[in-house]
Amino acid sequence: MAMPPVTRPQEAREYLDALQQRKWQAELFGRVDNSRLTAGSPMRYYCEVCGLQSDVLAESDFVTRPKKQCAACKEMLDRGYSPSLGKFPGVDTSVIDTHGETVGHRRLGR
């Protein structure tokens, strides 16, 4: 069942903060250079959004397509996140103060 798109600023901010944390972790841990592994070693693949490991497949597995996103980033994409924009289109997260509360914001059409 598909998840509904993110529409609340607080929810979008939580996703974006978690994404920033994953990007920091990816930078901290780095990547395994598959070309330097011994023959027969599993191949590691990385998320195209955050850079964390998204899949590990046997070197001999030419059938299975590696995942392009980790589970967390896949959920964000499914909920409307746009990597090219770096945000959830139509959701203004600038209205979130430092304590995570919505300030001075009202939804249009209400």
N, C-alpha and C positions, 0 to 999 in steps of 0.2 A: 504494500500500500504506500503510495507516494505521500511524502510529508508536505504540509502546506508551506508556501513561501513565507519567509521572515517578513513581518510587517511592523513589529514593535522595535523602537530604537534600543531599548535595554537588551532585548534578545540579540539584535544585530551586534551590539557592542560586546556582548559576552562571546559570540562567535569570533569576532575580530580580535579580541584579546587573546583567545585560545590559539588562533592562527599565529599571532605574533609570537606566542610562547613556543609553538612548534617550530617556527622558523629559527628562533634563537637556539633551540635544541639541535636542529639540523646543522646549524653552523658550528655549534660546540662539538658535536659528535663526528662531523665530517662524513665522508663517503668512502666505501670500500672500492678500490680500483680493481674491477673484475679481471682486467688483463694481467694483473700481478698474482692472481691466485693460481694454485696448482691445478693441473688437469683434473677434472671431475668435481671440482668444488662447486657448491651451489652459487648461482648468479644472483646478485642483489640488484633490485630496481628501486627507484626513488620517486616520491610524489612530485608531480610537476607543479604543484601549488606551494607546498611548504618545504619540500626537500627531505623529509624524513623517509625512512625505508618504507616502501609500500608493498613489496613482494619479494619473496625468495623462491627461486625455481631451480630445479636440477639443471646442470649444464646440458644434459642430453634431452631436456624437455623442449622439443621444437613445436609442440602442439598447443600448449597452454599459453595464452596471451597474458603477459604480466599486467598487473593492475597499474594504471597511470596515476591514481590518487590513493592516498591512505584513506582509511574509513572515515576519519573526522572531516577531511577536506571533501570527500565524496558527498557526505551529508550536507556540507555547506553549499556545494554546487547544486545538489538536488533541491535545496531550499532557496535558490535564486542568487547565490553569490556570483559576482562577475570578477574573475581574476584580472581581466584587462582594466577594469575600473578600480579594483581594490576595495569594493564595497558591495552592499546589497542595494541595487538600484531602487530608488523611490523611498528609501529609509534614511532619514536624517539623524545620524548619530551625534551630530555636533550639539544636540540639545541635552546630552547626558552630562551631568556635573561630575566632579571627582569622586563622589560617593555613590555613583550609579543611579541617581535619581533623575527623573525627567523634570526639566525646568522650562517654564515659559513655552510650552508646546501644546498645541491642540490639533487634533486631527481635522483635516479639511472635510467638509461635507457633513459635519455633525453639529 
